[in-house]
Amino acid sequence: MEQEILKSILMEMREMKGELSEVKKRLVNIEDRLTNVEDRLANVEGRLTNVEELAEFNKESIEIIKDVVEKHYAEFKKFVKFNNTQHNLYNAKLLQFNKEK
């Protein structure tokens, strides 16, 4: 009877060993998957950092372009005003010349 109990215990221990081996394989598989996820997240984090740097660069570029455009627009307005003044002066002289004739 003791032999049968011992055999039964030994058989159960072997089954448990097999089950533990299966659990170990599954845990290794999960660990590999987690490592893959971590690597992918690190890649995404790196790409996000690049996007943030690009966004900051674009923001600075936009400000520089805006400043240049505003400066040129101001110069253009001065030119138009000066040109209108010259045109009015020319018209006044032309009218005076026509009156004198």
TIVO-498910 format. One record per residue: y, x, z of N, C-alpha, C in turn; residue in one letter; residue number from 0. Coordinates in pm, whole numbers, plus 50000, padded with zeros to 5 digits. Layout:
<sites>
site nnorth:Y&neast:X&nup:Z&canorth:Y&caeast:X&caup:Z&cnorth:Y&ceast:X&cup:Z&resn:A&resi:NUM
...
</sites>
This chain:
<sites>
site nnorth:49882&neast:50081&nup:50000&canorth:50000&caeast:50000&caup:50000&cnorth:50126&ceast:50087&cup:50000&resn:M&resi:0
site nnorth:50121&neast:50192&nup:50079&canorth:50236&caeast:50283&caup:50081&cnorth:50258&ceast:50345&cup:49945&resn:E&resi:1
site nnorth:50148&neast:50375&nup:49879&canorth:50157&caeast:50435&caup:49744&cnorth:50228&ceast:50339&cup:49649&resn:Q&resi:2
site nnorth:50194&neast:50214&nup:49658&canorth:50256&caeast:50115&caup:49569&cnorth:50406&ceast:50101&cup:49599&resn:E&resi:3
site nnorth:50439&neast:50102&nup:49726&canorth:50581&caeast:50093&caup:49764&cnorth:50656&ceast:50216&cup:49714&resn:I&resi:4
site nnorth:50596&neast:50333&nup:49733&canorth:50659&caeast:50457&caup:49686&cnorth:50676&ceast:50455&cup:49535&resn:L&resi:5
site nnorth:50571&neast:50410&nup:49462&canorth:50580&caeast:50401&caup:49317&cnorth:50690&ceast:50304&cup:49276&resn:K&resi:6
site nnorth:50697&neast:50194&nup:49347&canorth:50799&caeast:50094&caup:49318&cnorth:50939&ceast:50151&cup:49341&resn:S&resi:7
site nnorth:50955&neast:50222&nup:49452&canorth:51084&caeast:50285&caup:49483&cnorth:51119&ceast:50389&cup:49377&resn:I&resi:8
site nnorth:51019&neast:50471&nup:49341&canorth:51040&caeast:50574&caup:49239&cnorth:51079&ceast:50512&cup:49105&resn:L&resi:9
site nnorth:51014&neast:50403&nup:49070&canorth:51043&caeast:50334&caup:48945&cnorth:51186&ceast:50279&cup:48947&resn:M&resi:10
site nnorth:51225&neast:50221&nup:49058&canorth:51361&caeast:50169&caup:49070&cnorth:51464&ceast:50281&cup:49064&resn:E&resi:11
site nnorth:51430&neast:50395&nup:49124&canorth:51522&caeast:50509&caup:49121&cnorth:51539&ceast:50559&cup:48977&resn:M&resi:12
site nnorth:51431&neast:50563&nup:48900&canorth:51439&caeast:50606&caup:48760&cnorth:51525&ceast:50508&cup:48679&resn:R&resi:13
site nnorth:51506&neast:50379&nup:48705&canorth:51587&caeast:50279&caup:48636&cnorth:51735&ceast:50297&cup:48671&resn:E&resi:14
site nnorth:51761&neast:50321&nup:48801&canorth:51900&caeast:50341&caup:48844&cnorth:51958&ceast:50466&cup:48780&resn:M&resi:15
site nnorth:51875&neast:50572&nup:48768&canorth:51920&caeast:50695&caup:48705&cnorth:51959&ceast:50668&cup:48560&resn:K&resi:16
site nnorth:51878&neast:50590&nup:48491&canorth:51909&caeast:50554&caup:48352&cnorth:52037&ceast:50472&cup:48344&resn:G&resi:17
site nnorth:52053&neast:50378&nup:48436&canorth:52174&caeast:50295&caup:48438&cnorth:52297&ceast:50380&cup:48469&resn:E&resi:18
site nnorth:52281&neast:50474&nup:48563&canorth:52393&caeast:50563&caup:48595&cnorth:52429&ceast:50652&cup:48477&resn:L&resi:19
site nnorth:52328&neast:50693&nup:48403&canorth:52352&caeast:50773&caup:48284&cnorth:52431&ceast:50692&cup:48182&resn:S&resi:20
site nnorth:52395&neast:50564&nup:48165&canorth:52469&caeast:50475&caup:48074&cnorth:52612&ceast:50456&cup:48122&resn:E&resi:21
site nnorth:52630&neast:50439&nup:48253&canorth:52765&caeast:50424&caup:48309&cnorth:52846&ceast:50551&cup:48283&resn:V&resi:22
site nnorth:52782&neast:50665&nup:48301&canorth:52851&caeast:50793&caup:48277&cnorth:52895&ceast:50804&cup:48131&resn:K&resi:23
site nnorth:52808&neast:50766&nup:48038&canorth:52844&caeast:50770&caup:47896&cnorth:52962&ceast:50678&cup:47867&resn:K&resi:24
site nnorth:52959&neast:50560&nup:47926&canorth:53069&caeast:50466&caup:47905&cnorth:53200&ceast:50521&cup:47962&resn:R&resi:25
site nnorth:53192&neast:50582&nup:48079&canorth:53312&caeast:50640&caup:48140&cnorth:53368&ceast:50754&cup:48055&resn:L&resi:26
site nnorth:53280&neast:50836&nup:47999&canorth:53324&caeast:50944&caup:47911&cnorth:53391&ceast:50885&cup:47788&resn:V&resi:27
site nnorth:53333&neast:50777&nup:47733&canorth:53392&caeast:50711&caup:47617&cnorth:53530&ceast:50656&cup:47652&resn:N&resi:28
site nnorth:53543&neast:50594&nup:47767&canorth:53672&caeast:50541&caup:47811&cnorth:53772&ceast:50654&cup:47829&resn:I&resi:29
site nnorth:53727&neast:50764&nup:47887&canorth:53814&caeast:50879&caup:47907&cnorth:53864&ceast:50934&cup:47773&resn:E&resi:30
site nnorth:53774&neast:50942&nup:47675&canorth:53814&caeast:50987&caup:47542&cnorth:53917&ceast:50893&cup:47480&resn:D&resi:31
site nnorth:53894&neast:50764&nup:47496&canorth:53988&caeast:50666&caup:47441&cnorth:54125&ceast:50678&cup:47509&resn:R&resi:32
site nnorth:54125&neast:50696&nup:47640&canorth:54250&caeast:50711&caup:47713&cnorth:54325&ceast:50837&cup:47669&resn:L&resi:33
site nnorth:54249&neast:50943&nup:47646&canorth:54311&caeast:51067&caup:47597&cnorth:54375&ceast:51042&cup:47460&resn:T&resi:34
site nnorth:54305&neast:50967&nup:47376&canorth:54359&caeast:50934&caup:47244&cnorth:54486&ceast:50850&cup:47258&resn:N&resi:35
site nnorth:54484&neast:50754&nup:47349&canorth:54603&caeast:50670&caup:47372&cnorth:54719&ceast:50755&cup:47424&resn:V&resi:36
site nnorth:54690&neast:50846&nup:47516&canorth:54795&caeast:50933&caup:47569&cnorth:54856&ceast:51018&cup:47459&resn:E&resi:37
site nnorth:54770&neast:51072&nup:47371&canorth:54820&caeast:51154&caup:47259&cnorth:54909&ceast:51071&cup:47167&resn:D&resi:38
site nnorth:54865&neast:50949&nup:47138&canorth:54943&caeast:50863&caup:47050&cnorth:55077&ceast:50826&cup:47116&resn:R&resi:39
site nnorth:55074&neast:50800&nup:47246&canorth:55198&caeast:50768&caup:47317&cnorth:55293&ceast:50887&cup:47317&resn:L&resi:40
site nnorth:55238&neast:51007&nup:47333&canorth:55323&caeast:51127&caup:47329&cnorth:55385&ceast:51141&cup:47191&resn:A&resi:41
site nnorth:55308&neast:51110&nup:47087&canorth:55361&caeast:51115&caup:46950&cnorth:55473&ceast:51013&cup:46932&resn:N&resi:42
site nnorth:55451&neast:50892&nup:46982&canorth:55554&caeast:50788&caup:46972&cnorth:55678&ceast:50829&cup:47050&resn:V&resi:43
site nnorth:55658&neast:50887&nup:47168&canorth:55772&caeast:50931&caup:47249&cnorth:55853&ceast:51037&cup:47175&resn:E&resi:44
site nnorth:55784&neast:51129&nup:47109&canorth:55853&caeast:51232&caup:47031&cnorth:55931&ceast:51172&cup:46916&resn:G&resi:45
site nnorth:55871&neast:51073&nup:46850&canorth:55939&caeast:51008&caup:46738&cnorth:56061&ceast:50929&cup:46788&resn:R&resi:46
site nnorth:56049&neast:50865&nup:46903&canorth:56162&caeast:50792&caup:46960&cnorth:56276&ceast:50887&cup:46995&resn:L&resi:47
site nnorth:56241&neast:51003&nup:47047&canorth:56343&caeast:51103&caup:47077&cnorth:56416&ceast:51143&cup:46949&resn:T&resi:48
site nnorth:56340&neast:51162&nup:46841&canorth:56403&caeast:51196&caup:46712&cnorth:56495&ceast:51084&cup:46665&resn:N&resi:49
site nnorth:56450&neast:50960&nup:46683&canorth:56533&caeast:50845&caup:46641&cnorth:56661&ceast:50840&cup:46724&resn:V&resi:50
site nnorth:56649&neast:50864&nup:46854&canorth:56768&caeast:50864&caup:46940&cnorth:56866&ceast:50973&cup:46898&resn:E&resi:51
site nnorth:56813&neast:51092&nup:46867&canorth:56900&caeast:51201&caup:46823&cnorth:56966&ceast:51167&cup:46689&resn:E&resi:52
site nnorth:56890&neast:51105&nup:46599&canorth:56945&caeast:51066&caup:46470&cnorth:57053&ceast:50959&cup:46488&resn:L&resi:53
site nnorth:57029&neast:50866&nup:46578&canorth:57128&caeast:50760&caup:46605&cnorth:57257&ceast:50821&cup:46659&resn:A&resi:54
site nnorth:57243&neast:50918&nup:46749&canorth:57362&caeast:50984&caup:46804&cnorth:57436&ceast:51061&cup:46694&resn:E&resi:55
site nnorth:57360&neast:51130&nup:46610&canorth:57420&caeast:51202&caup:46497&cnorth:57494&ceast:51105&cup:46405&resn:F&resi:56
site nnorth:57430&neast:50992&nup:46374&canorth:57493&caeast:50892&caup:46287&cnorth:57620&ceast:50835&cup:46350&resn:N&resi:57
site nnorth:57615&neast:50814&nup:46481&canorth:57733&caeast:50762&caup:46550&cnorth:57848&ceast:50862&cup:46538&resn:K&resi:58
site nnorth:57820&neast:50989&nup:46559&canorth:57923&caeast:51091&caup:46547&cnorth:57974&ceast:51099&cup:46403&resn:E&resi:59
site nnorth:57883&neast:51091&nup:46306&canorth:57922&caeast:51096&caup:46165&cnorth:58012&ceast:50978&cup:46130&resn:S&resi:60
site nnorth:57976&neast:50861&nup:46179&canorth:58056&caeast:50741&caup:46151&cnorth:58196&ceast:50758&cup:46208&resn:I&resi:61
site nnorth:58207&neast:50812&nup:46328&canorth:58339&caeast:50833&caup:46389&cnorth:58422&ceast:50930&cup:46306&resn:E&resi:62
site nnorth:58359&neast:51038&nup:46259&canorth:58431&caeast:51137&caup:46177&cnorth:58478&ceast:51072&cup:46047&resn:I&resi:63
site nnorth:58389&neast:50998&nup:45982&canorth:58424&caeast:50932&caup:45856&cnorth:58536&ceast:50831&cup:45879&resn:I&resi:64
site nnorth:58525&neast:50756&nup:45987&canorth:58629&caeast:50656&caup:46020&cnorth:58765&ceast:50724&cup:46038&resn:K&resi:65
site nnorth:58766&neast:50836&nup:46111&canorth:58892&caeast:50908&caup:46132&cnorth:58951&ceast:50957&cup:46000&resn:D&resi:66
site nnorth:58865&neast:51010&nup:45912&canorth:58912&caeast:51061&caup:45783&cnorth:58968&ceast:50945&cup:45699&resn:V&resi:67
site nnorth:58895&neast:50834&nup:45696&canorth:58941&caeast:50719&caup:45617&cnorth:59073&ceast:50666&cup:45670&resn:V&resi:68
site nnorth:59085&neast:50655&nup:45802&canorth:59210&caeast:50606&caup:45860&cnorth:59326&ceast:50700&cup:45827&resn:E&resi:69
site nnorth:59301&neast:50830&nup:45832&canorth:59406&caeast:50928&caup:45800&cnorth:59448&ceast:50914&cup:45654&resn:K&resi:70
site nnorth:59351&neast:50906&nup:45565&canorth:59383&caeast:50892&caup:45423&cnorth:59451&ceast:50759&cup:45395&resn:H&resi:71
site nnorth:59410&neast:50654&nup:45464&canorth:59474&caeast:50524&caup:45445&cnorth:59620&ceast:50529&cup:45489&resn:Y&resi:72
site nnorth:59645&neast:50595&nup:45601&canorth:59783&caeast:50610&caup:45648&cnorth:59866&ceast:50688&cup:45546&resn:A&resi:73
site nnorth:59808&neast:50795&nup:45492&canorth:59879&caeast:50873&caup:45389&cnorth:59903&ceast:50788&cup:45264&resn:E&resi:74
site nnorth:59805&neast:50706&nup:45228&canorth:59819&caeast:50620&caup:45111&cnorth:59931&ceast:50518&cup:45132&resn:F&resi:75
site nnorth:59936&neast:50460&nup:45253&canorth:60044&caeast:50365&caup:45283&cnorth:60180&ceast:50431&cup:45272&resn:K&resi:76
site nnorth:60192&neast:50555&nup:45322&canorth:60318&caeast:50628&caup:45310&cnorth:60353&ceast:50649&cup:45163&resn:K&resi:77
site nnorth:60254&neast:50686&nup:45083&canorth:60276&caeast:50708&caup:44941&cnorth:60323&ceast:50580&cup:44872&resn:F&resi:78
site nnorth:60258&neast:50467&nup:44903&canorth:60295&caeast:50339&caup:44842&cnorth:60437&ceast:50302&cup:44882&resn:V&resi:79
site nnorth:60469&neast:50319&nup:45009&canorth:60604&caeast:50287&caup:45056&cnorth:60707&ceast:50375&cup:44986&resn:K&resi:80
site nnorth:60680&neast:50504&nup:44976&canorth:60771&caeast:50597&caup:44908&cnorth:60784&ceast:50559&cup:44761&resn:F&resi:81
site nnorth:60672&neast:50526&nup:44698&canorth:60672&caeast:50489&caup:44557&cnorth:60753&ceast:50361&cup:44536&resn:N&resi:82
site nnorth:60738&neast:50263&nup:44625&canorth:60817&caeast:50139&caup:44615&cnorth:60966&ceast:50169&cup:44631&resn:N&resi:83
site nnorth:60998&neast:50257&nup:44725&canorth:61138&caeast:50295&caup:44746&cnorth:61194&ceast:50359&cup:44620&resn:T&resi:84
site nnorth:61118&neast:50450&nup:44562&canorth:61161&caeast:50517&caup:44439&cnorth:61176&ceast:50416&cup:44325&resn:Q&resi:85
site nnorth:61083&neast:50323&nup:44318&canorth:61088&caeast:50221&caup:44213&cnorth:61212&ceast:50133&cup:44229&resn:H&resi:86
site nnorth:61238&neast:50091&nup:44353&canorth:61358&caeast:50010&caup:44379&cnorth:61484&ceast:50087&cup:44346&resn:N&resi:87
site nnorth:61488&neast:50214&nup:44382&canorth:61603&caeast:50298&caup:44351&cnorth:61621&ceast:50309&cup:44199&resn:L&resi:88
site nnorth:61513&neast:50328&nup:44129&canorth:61518&caeast:50337&caup:43983&cnorth:61569&ceast:50206&cup:43924&resn:Y&resi:89
site nnorth:61519&neast:50092&nup:43975&canorth:61566&caeast:49962&caup:43925&cnorth:61715&ceast:49943&cup:43952&resn:N&resi:90
site nnorth:61760&neast:49984&nup:44070&canorth:61903&caeast:49970&caup:44104&cnorth:61988&ceast:50055&cup:44008&resn:A&resi:91
site nnorth:61947&neast:50177&nup:43980&canorth:62021&caeast:50263&caup:43888&cnorth:62019&ceast:50204&cup:43747&resn:K&resi:92
site nnorth:61905&neast:50146&nup:43708&canorth:61893&caeast:50087&caup:43575&cnorth:61988&ceast:49966&cup:43563&resn:L&resi:93
site nnorth:61993&neast:49884&nup:43668&canorth:62085&caeast:49769&caup:43668&cnorth:62230&ceast:49816&cup:43659&resn:L&resi:94
site nnorth:62262&neast:49918&nup:43738&canorth:62398&caeast:49971&caup:43736&cnorth:62430&ceast:50025&cup:43597&resn:Q&resi:95
site nnorth:62335&neast:50096&nup:43537&canorth:62356&caeast:50151&caup:43404&cnorth:62379&ceast:50038&cup:43302&resn:F&resi:96
site nnorth:62300&neast:49931&nup:43314&canorth:62312&caeast:49818&caup:43221&cnorth:62447&ceast:49747&cup:43240&resn:N&resi:97
site nnorth:62495&neast:49738&nup:43364&canorth:62626&caeast:49674&caup:43390&cnorth:62739&ceast:49756&cup:43331&resn:K&resi:98
site nnorth:62727&neast:49888&nup:43338&canorth:62830&caeast:49975&caup:43286&cnorth:62839&ceast:49968&cup:43135&resn:E&resi:99
site nnorth:62736&neast:49936&nup:43070&canorth:62736&caeast:49929&caup:42923&cnorth:62781&ceast:49795&cup:42885&resn:K&resi:100
</sites>
